[in-house]
Structure formats: structure tokens, C-alpha cells
Amino acid sequence: MARKINVFILFLVVVAASIKSSSAQTRYVVGDALGWAIPPGGAATYTTWAANKRFATSDVLVFNFTSGAHNVARVTKAAYDACTTTNPISIQSTSPANITLNEIGAHYYICGFPGHCSAGQKLTVTVTSASSSSPAPAPATTPPTRSPPTPTPTPSPVPTPTLAPEPATTPSPATSPAPAPATEAKTYTVGDATGWTIPPGGAATYQRWASGKTFSVGDVLVFNFPSGAHNVAEVTKENFNPCTTASPISIETTPPVRVTLSKAGEHFYICAVPTHCSLGQKLSINVTGRSTATPPSSASTPSSTTPTVGSPPPDSSANALGVAGLSATLLSIAVALLY
């Protein structure tokens, strides 16, 4: 009986140890949404990513990339600084590459493809011990002492003054609404944080990025990439599908590339560096005409009708004087006839 109890206790200890070990393990996706690619911001991108993380033994680094476009080589510090892939400690070419950190100290990783490490695709992490300490509990806060409420004095009544009636206000004439402003041009950073690079998810990455956006004439596309690693070529639809770089409409090589959408319709962009387009570095968008708000017609203000003032009626005293003069003339003639 005692033997069975000892075996059971040993089993519990092993289970508890395995649970503790698995719970202590942390998985880090290198670059987060960017993945393992040539970063738009150069080597500082991955340095910034690792800066606020605490790596411990048994943690796992996950490198997501397009198979055939990148790889993950663990190298020495000297090879890391010089971007040399000769005699790597280890190398993995299948994505996702899961690397368990099994020893304390500095670990150095680069992409072994030519030019990728020098363009910033390199990462160094420092691994510390796996011990974890529980955070100290926060000190209890003493509730503030409440002072007894002070009685509020009752204000003496104030006589209410008699207000004079307000003069009647003349309503102001209705104003016509202000015209709506025209739609402003927008600036879009292609790929957002990923930038313009060989995307870990293939061509669908940029199609998903563009799917929820409405591009209009006058908008601006910004392509961010390390100089010398990529370029931006606008091509026809016929050249977009087979990734042909012959006779491009335009090509830009100096980042950041700003492309103003000058006409409506479909626009097609690829990276003309060999194999980059076929690995997913391509973007197609549909541009619509910019809608400008038509200002509403101003309401015609009714003209104020001024009453026409007629000519004044003839003076009654003048009429009476005229009649009196005529009567005196007729009387004079009658008197002359009598005599």
C-alpha cells in the first residue's frame, strides 16, 4: 500500500513539473505582423521589436516568411556584424521556423539570402535565466478619513424683482446652409507597418490590405522599403499577372516612393527585382473619380415690396377758390347786362 502511495506522489510531482515548464514557455512571433522579411525601417526594426521583451531559456522564436524568399541562419557575432553566412551554426529554410532558446547569452540570426542581411533582415536576442518572480502585491491603501458634514446655512429669502416685459424680437431671416466641402485627398502607406516587401503571406497580403479601402483621384500611395532592396514599377494588367517587367509605365527606386493617383481606373504595381513579384510583392487597386460636393443653390431672398406712394389728392381749398372766382365772374357779367 505504501509503495502505491509513493508511486502516486511521484506521478503528481512529474505532472506538476511538466505543467510548470509548459506554462513558463513563451512563444514570440519575430516581427509580429511584419514577420521575417526585409524591414522597411532597416535593422532598427527588429532591434526595436526585441528591446522591450525578456527572453528566457525554453522560449520559442517563430520566424514567419515566404518559403523560397528567405531563410533563418543562426551565426556568430562576427558573422552577424559582417552579414556573413559562411559556416552558420544552424540554418532553416522552411516557414514557419520554430527555434527554441536552449542556452543563456546572446543569439544572432540573419537571412542568408544575398543582400537581405545588409538591408536589415537580422536579429539579436539576449537570453536570461528561466526563473520568474511573482510581482509584489500592491500596498493596501488607507481610505481617507471622512470629516463630519458641515450644516449648510439656510439662505434668507430674497424678494423677487419684477421684471419688465421683454420687447418683442423680430425673427432673423433664415440663412441658407453652408455648402459641403469637397472630399479631401488621402495618403495611404502601402502595407502599413509591413511596408513594401516580399510579404510572408504571399500576394494575398497586399490584396487584403487594399480590399477595405476606397481609392480616389488625387490620393497618394506611399511605398516604404530599404533603398537598393526593392523598387516600384507601374505596369499594365497584361504584365501584372505574369510578373513581366518589360516596358513598365513608370519605375521608382528611391524610397519613400510617393505615387499620386492621377486618373480613374485600375492601377497595377510590382517590384521589378527578380522573383520578388512572383513571391507576392505586387499590388492592384481600383481608383474612382473624386466626388466633389455640389454647393446647394442659395435660397432666393424675397424682395421686400415697398408700397407705391400715389400722388396726393388735389387740395380742397384750391378747388373752392377756383369755384368762387368763376362765380364772381358770372355775377359781374349779369350785373353788366342789367344795367
C-alpha positions in Angstrom: 0.0 0.0 0.0 2.8 2.4 0.9 4.5 1.6 -2.4 1.4 2.6 -4.4 1.2 5.9 -2.4 4.8 6.7 -3.2 4.3 6.0 -6.9 1.2 8.2 -7.0 3.0 11.1 -5.2 5.9 10.8 -7.7 3.5 10.9 -10.6 1.9 14.1 -9.2 5.3 15.7 -8.9 6.2 14.9 -12.5 2.8 16.2 -13.8 3.2 19.4 -11.7 6.8 19.9 -13.0 5.7 19.5 -16.6 2.8 21.9 -16.2 5.1 24.5 -14.7 7.6 24.0 -17.5 5.0 24.4 -20.2 3.3 27.4 -18.6 6.7 29.1 -18.3 7.4 28.7 -22.1 6.7 31.8 -24.2 6.3 31.9 -28.0 7.5 35.1 -29.7 6.5 35.7 -33.4 9.5 37.6 -34.7 8.4 41.0 -36.1 4.8 40.3 -35.2 2.6 41.2 -38.2 5.7 42.1 -40.3 7.1 38.6 -40.0 10.7 37.8 -41.1 11.3 40.0 -44.1 13.5 42.9 -45.3 12.1 45.5 -43.0 11.1 49.0 -44.3 13.0 50.7 -41.4 16.2 48.7 -41.7 17.9 46.7 -39.0 16.5 49.1 -36.3 13.0 47.5 -36.9 14.0 44.1 -35.3 16.1 45.8 -32.7 13.1 47.8 -31.6 10.9 44.7 -31.6 13.2 42.8 -29.3 14.0 45.8 -27.0 11.0 45.5 -24.6 11.0 41.7 -24.4 12.6 39.4 -21.8 13.7 36.2 -23.4 14.3 33.1 -21.2 15.5 29.6 -21.8 12.9 27.3 -23.3 11.1 30.2 -25.0 10.5 29.8 -28.7 11.1 32.2 -31.6 8.7 31.8 -34.6 10.0 33.1 -37.9 7.2 33.6 -40.5 8.3 34.1 -44.1 7.7 33.1 -47.7 9.5 29.8 -48.3 12.0 30.3 -51.1 12.3 34.0 -50.4 14.1 34.0 -47.1 15.7 31.6 -44.5 16.9 31.8 -40.9 20.6 31.3 -40.1 22.0 31.4 -36.6 25.5 32.8 -36.8 28.3 34.0 -34.5 28.6 37.7 -33.5 31.4 38.2 -36.0 29.4 36.8 -38.9 26.3 38.8 -37.7 28.2 42.1 -37.8 29.7 41.3 -41.2 26.5 39.7 -42.6 28.5 36.6 -43.5 26.7 33.3 -43.9 29.8 31.1 -44.1 29.7 28.2 -41.6 26.4 29.1 -39.8 25.6 27.5 -36.5 22.3 26.3 -38.0 20.0 27.3 -40.9 16.3 26.7 -41.6 14.6 27.4 -44.9 11.0 26.1 -44.3 8.4 28.5 -42.8 7.4 28.8 -40.1 10.8 28.2 -38.5 10.5 27.5 -34.7 13.7 27.9 -32.7 13.8 27.0 -29.0 16.2 29.2 -27.0 18.1 26.5 -25.1 21.0 28.4 -23.6 21.7 31.7 -21.8 23.5 34.5 -23.7 23.3 36.4 -27.0 21.8 34.7 -30.0 22.3 36.1 -33.5 20.1 35.4 -36.6 20.3 36.7 -40.2 18.7 35.9 -43.5 21.2 34.0 -45.7 19.9 35.4 -49.0 22.3 37.8 -50.7 21.8 41.4 -49.7 19.0 40.7 -47.2 21.1 40.9 -44.0 22.8 44.1 -45.1 19.3 45.6 -45.9 18.3 45.0 -42.2 17.0 41.4 -42.0 18.9 40.5 -38.9 18.0 39.9 -35.2 19.9 39.6 -32.0 18.3 38.5 -28.7 19.7 38.1 -25.2 18.5 35.1 -23.3 18.4 35.3 -19.5 17.7 32.6 -16.9 14.2 31.0 -16.9 13.5 32.0 -13.3 10.4 34.1 -12.9 9.4 36.0 -9.8 5.9 36.8 -8.8 5.2 40.5 -8.7 5.0 42.0 -5.2 1.4 42.8 -4.1 0.5 46.4 -4.2 0.3 48.0 -0.7 -3.2 48.4 0.7 -4.4 52.0 0.5 -5.9 53.5 3.6 -9.3 55.0 2.9 -9.4 58.8 3.5 -10.8 60.0 6.8 -14.3 61.5 6.3 -15.0 64.7 8.2 -18.5 65.2 9.6 -20.7 67.1 7.2 -20.9 70.8 7.9 -24.6 72.0 8.1 -25.5 74.3 5.3 -26.9 77.6 6.4 -30.4 78.3 5.1 -30.3 81.5 3.0 -32.8 84.2 3.9 -35.5 84.8 1.3 -34.7 87.4 -1.3 -37.5 89.4 -2.8 -38.1 88.6 -6.4 -37.7 91.7 -8.5 -40.5 92.4 -11.0 -39.1 92.1 -14.5 -40.1 94.4 -17.2 -41.6 92.7 -20.2 -39.1 92.0 -22.9 -39.5 93.8 -26.1 -40.8 91.6 -29.0 -37.9 90.4 -31.1 -38.1 90.4 -34.8 -37.2 86.9 -36.1 -34.0 86.9 -38.2 -34.3 85.8 -41.8 -33.5 82.1 -42.4 -29.9 81.6 -43.6 -29.2 79.1 -46.4 -27.0 76.1 -45.3 -23.2 76.4 -46.0 -22.0 74.3 -48.9 -20.5 71.0 -48.1 -16.6 70.9 -48.5 -15.1 68.8 -51.3 -13.7 65.4 -50.3 -10.0 65.8 -49.3 -7.3 63.6 -50.8 -6.0 60.8 -48.6 -2.5 59.3 -48.2 -2.1 55.5 -47.9 1.0 53.8 -46.7 1.1 50.6 -48.7 1.1 47.5 -46.4 1.0 49.8 -43.3 3.7 48.5 -40.9 4.7 45.8 -43.3 5.7 48.3 -45.9 6.7 47.3 -49.5 8.5 44.0 -49.2 8.1 40.3 -50.0 5.1 39.6 -47.8 5.2 36.4 -45.6 1.6 35.7 -46.7 2.2 36.0 -50.4 0.3 38.2 -52.9 -2.9 37.9 -50.8 -1.3 40.1 -48.2 -1.5 43.3 -50.3 -4.9 42.4 -51.8 -6.3 42.1 -48.2 -4.7 45.5 -47.4 -6.4 47.2 -50.4 -9.7 45.4 -50.1 -11.3 47.6 -47.4 -10.2 51.0 -48.9 -11.7 53.3 -51.5 -9.0 55.0 -53.7 -9.9 58.2 -55.4 -8.2 60.5 -57.9 -5.8 62.8 -56.1 -5.0 60.2 -53.3 -1.3 59.3 -52.7 0.3 55.9 -52.3 3.5 55.7 -50.2 5.8 52.8 -50.7 8.3 52.3 -47.9 11.3 50.0 -48.4 15.1 49.8 -47.9 17.0 51.6 -50.7 18.5 49.1 -53.0 16.4 46.1 -51.9 13.2 46.9 -53.9 11.6 49.3 -56.3 8.1 50.2 -57.5 7.1 49.7 -61.1 3.7 50.5 -62.5 2.8 48.1 -65.3 -0.1 47.1 -67.4 -2.6 44.4 -66.4 -1.1 42.1 -69.1 2.3 42.4 -67.4 1.0 42.3 -63.8 -0.3 38.7 -63.9 2.8 37.1 -65.3 5.1 39.5 -63.4 6.7 40.9 -66.5 8.9 44.0 -66.0 9.4 44.7 -69.8 8.4 48.3 -70.7 6.9 49.5 -67.4 4.7 52.6 -67.4 7.0 54.0 -64.7 9.6 52.8 -62.2 10.8 54.4 -58.9 13.9 53.2 -57.0 14.4 55.8 -54.2 12.3 55.3 -51.1 9.9 56.5 -49.9 8.1 56.4 -53.2 5.0 58.7 -53.4 2.6 57.9 -56.2 -0.3 60.3 -56.8 -3.3 58.6 -58.4 -4.0 61.0 -61.3 -6.7 59.1 -63.2 -9.6 56.7 -62.5 -9.4 53.0 -63.4 -7.2 50.1 -62.5 -3.6 50.6 -61.4 -1.0 47.8 -61.2 2.3 47.9 -59.2 5.0 45.3 -58.8 8.6 45.0 -57.6 10.9 44.6 -60.6 13.7 42.9 -58.6 13.9 39.3 -60.0 11.5 36.8 -58.3 10.0 39.5 -55.9 6.8 39.9 -57.8 6.3 36.1 -58.2 6.7 35.8 -54.4 3.8 38.2 -53.8 5.3 41.7 -54.0 2.5 43.1 -56.2 -0.5 45.3 -55.7 -3.5 46.1 -57.8 -6.1 48.8 -56.9 -9.2 50.4 -58.5 -9.3 54.2 -58.5 -12.6 56.0 -58.7 -13.3 59.7 -59.6 -13.2 62.1 -56.7 -16.7 63.2 -55.8 -16.9 67.0 -55.1 -19.9 68.1 -53.2 -22.1 70.4 -55.2 -22.9 73.5 -53.2 -26.7 73.9 -52.7 -28.4 76.6 -54.6 -28.9 79.6 -52.3 -32.5 80.3 -51.4 -33.7 83.4 -53.1 -34.5 86.1 -50.6 -37.9 87.5 -51.3 -37.6 91.1 -52.3 -39.1 93.5 -49.9 -42.2 95.1 -51.5 -42.2 98.8 -51.0 -45.7 100.2 -51.2 -46.0 102.7 -54.1 -46.9 106.1 -52.8 -49.6 107.7 -55.0 -49.7 111.4 -55.9 -51.6 113.4 -53.2 -55.2 114.3 -53.9 -55.8 117.9 -55.1 -56.1 120.5 -52.3 -59.8 121.2 -51.5 -59.2 124.9 -50.7 -57.8 125.4 -54.2 -60.9 123.9 -55.7 -63.1 126.2 -53.6 -61.1 129.3 -54.6 -61.5 128.4 -58.3 -65.3 128.0 -57.9 -65.6 131.3 -56.1 -63.6 133.1 -58.8 -65.8 131.7 -61.5 -69.0 132.7 -59.6 -67.8 136.3 -59.2 -67.0 136.5 -63.0 -70.5 135.3 -63.9 -72.1 137.7 -61.4 -70.2 140.7 -62.9 -71.4 139.8 -66.4 -75.0 139.5 -65.1 -74.8 142.9 -63.4 -73.4 144.5 -66.6 -76.3 143.1 -68.6 -78.9 144.5 -66.2 -77.5 147.9 -66.4 
